[in-house]
């Protein structure tokens, strides 16, 4: 189905057609599966959720969101990716709470961010350290956090991210540079603080 048809269905849903959302999900299920796989490839091999389960859990979250949150296909994918990340972080935090004792492992920006981007598996400490850094970025500038979510977790290119966030390509390029710099600084400060407690 052409992209404009998906956008039209999203608009129909925004206008009150509740069945339109289900039609959108049917049409983009393959793309949602690819986004879910991208998220899961950085997880432990024996994760409770597989690609299908992550898509289904995200569907349950998405269907309850305000329909006006997206205006086009790129925004829908960005929101879906963000929902999937939240689900996986919640699972990671629950798993960490179940672990008894043990010190937190020091994690660097390169280990966490680059492992995720290179399709390597992140351990719990890397995943939670990256989430903490993204929360810090969100407090500084919400759009920078959205850029990271779109580019890196959602697998969107520069053009798709620009469309999803309704800004120019150049703005996304600048924001991506700024976001990575902030994340690197955050990790450096955290590592220095933990080193000072050794």
PyMOL commands that set and color helices and strands:
alter all, ss='L'
color gray80, all
select helices_A, chain A and resi 3-14+18-40+51-63+67-69+73-98+109-117+124-140+142-153+158-165+169-196
alter helices_A, ss='H'
color red, helices_A
deselect
rebuild
show_as cartoon
